[in-house]
Amino acid sequence: MRRKWGLSVRTKLALSYAGLVLVAGALLLAVVWYFLLRYVPMRAAIIPSGDPSVNNLFIPGRDDLWDAFAPRASGALVFLLILGLAGGWLLAGRMLAPLRQIQAATHTAMDGTLSHRVALKGRRDEFRDLADSFDEMLERLEAHVAEQRRFAANASHELRTPLAISQTLLEVGRNDPDRNVDDLLDRLHTVNVRAIDLTEALLMLSRAEQKSFTSEPVDLSLLLDEAAETLLPLAEKRGVSVRTYGRVASAVGSRALMLQLTTNLLHNAVIHNLPENGLVWVRTESTSGNVELIVENTGETLAPELVSTLTEPFQRGTDRVRSDHAGAGLGLAIVKSIVQAHSGTLTVTARPDGGLRVSAVLPGGAAG
């Protein structure tokens, strides 16, 4: 946006300081002049001394006093004006120095360098609060940009993998005269389904992060029953028992996203479980104005450093890579984004006996 050039803030402050000093000085001189006039006659007077050897007594009038006072008062006002301008210019420069540092940091950030910080020293005041807020914004922005770049690189890698596999299968099939067409089609179908699932997961993650949804009252216990019914065949196939304890837990948000949240957590708990006789416990609770969805499952004992990375995009545990349902690596990342989009908190911890405990806490609301 182009703006017409005007007076700088420093110039305006200097003029304000000079004007204030000039007005204060003029007011002081006016007060002095007013009280002096009370004791001075209107006209000058000469009182004879009566003694030829002694000069007559001269009493000046107001005109005489004005002739003597005005030049010196004018000189004093000019001095005050110069002093106000010079002092105001120096003081304004000193006061505005932090703004110049913030401006320099802004231009540095505009050039793409987000690691720079203002880092103003000294005691807290308005300028330092502004600088600290700006530094905090830069820190968050730098982390967000780094996360987006890492996400883009991972997404490109994940999307490139099924495409490369498809190309390889097609080339092998074309160069092999004894190829099995049905087997080739089955393998291409599997790769294509994985690519579609990954694309849909990316779209869901983007939708959650942009918060582009309409809020409505949602009962998480009903969504839990729906997700459990949908995933029951998968759980039976893998020999996993799902135990649900759904109490009424009313929240406000997107029903579609909350259903995705519940489904992802339950699917994750079923897939990453024991090879046989696995268990999943799911329950909803409503306390202190919040609602909580808790999902626990049996499984391998996980290290804390691994658990802390599971909600990052495209992060998988070692067992996930070997699984026939490895997924896109976005399940818990989508859950985290959905929870954050609804102003909630997500906690993932390792169970002492193996497996995970995932807790999603959302603000409560009136069910419709």
Residue, then its C-alpha position, 0 to 999 in steps of 0.5 A: m500500500r502506497r501512502k503519501w509522505g508526511l511528517s515523521v513521528r519524531t518530528k511530530l513529537a519534537l514539535s509537540y514538546a517545543g510547543l508545550v515548552l513555548v506555551a508554558g514559558a509564555l504563560l509564566l511570562a504572562v503571569v509575571w507581567y500581569f502581577l507586575l502591572r498591578y504595582v505600576p501606574m498607567r503613566a510615568a511620573i516625575i517627583p521633584s526632590g526639592d533639593p537642587s543637588v538631588n535628582n528628581l524621582f522618576i517613576p516609570g509607567r506601563d509603557d516604559l516597563w513594556d519597552a524594557f520587558a518585551p525584548r527580554a521576554s521575546g528572547a526568552l521565548v525564542f530560547l525556549l522554542i530552540l530548547g524545546l525543539a532540540g530537547g524534543w528531537l533528542l528525547a523523541g529519538r531516544m524514546l522511538a529507538p525501540l520502534r526502529q529496532i522493531q521495524a528493522a526486525t520486520h524488514t528482516a522477517m519480510d526478507g524471509t529470515l524468521s530467526h532474527r529477534v528484537a530482544l529489547k533489553g531493559r525494564r518492562d514498558e509498552f515498547r518492550d511488551l510490543a517487542d516481546s510480542f513480536d518476538e513471540m510471533l516470529e518464534r511461532l511463525e518460524a516453527h509453523v513455517a518449518e513444520q509446513r516445509r517438513f510436512a510438504a516434504n513428507a507429503s511429497h515423499e509419501l505421494r511419490t511412493p505409490l506413484a513410483i510403485s505404479q510406474t514400476l508395476l506398469e513397466v514390469g507388466r509391459n516388458d514381461p510377456d508372461r505377466n499375470v494381468d489379474d495379479l498386476l491389476d490387484r497390486l495396482h488397485t492396492v497401490n491406488v487405494r493407498a494413494i487415495d487414502l493418503t490424499e483424503a487424509l491430507l484434505m481432512l488435515s487441511r480442513a481441520e487446520q483451517k477451521s472451515f466448518t460449521s459448529e453444532p451440538v454433538d454428543l460424543s457418546l453417539l459418535l462413539d457407538e457409530a465408530a465402534e459399529t463401523l470398525l467392528p468387522l475389522a476388530e473381529k478380523r484381528g481378534v480385538s475386543v472393543r469395550t465401550y462405556g459411553r456416557v452423554a458427552s455433549a460438545v459443540g463443533s463439527r459432527a463430521l470432524m468429531l466423527q473422524l476424530t473418534t473413528n481415527l482413535l478407535h481405528n488406531a487402537v484396533i490396528h496397533n494392538l496385540p497379534e491376538n486377544g487384544l483389547v480396546w477400552v473407549r469411554t466418554e465422560s463429561t466433567s467441569g464444563n468439558v467432555e473427554l474421549i478416552v481410548e486405551n489399547t493393549g499392545e507393545t511397550l512404547a518408549p516415551e520418546l517415540v510416543s511424543t512423536l506419534t501426533e506429528p504427520f507421517q510419524r509411525g512406530t516400528d510396528r506400524v511400518r510392518s503392519d498391513h494397515a500401515g495407513a498414511g501416517l496421518g491418523l493421530a496428526i488429524v486427531k490432534s488438528i481436529v482437537q486443536a480446531h475445537s480449542g481442546t487438548l490431546t494427551v498421548t501416553a504409553r500404558p505401563d503394560g503396553g499400548l497407548r492411552v489417548s485422551a481428547v478433552l473438548p469444551g462442553g456444550a448443550a446438546g440439541 
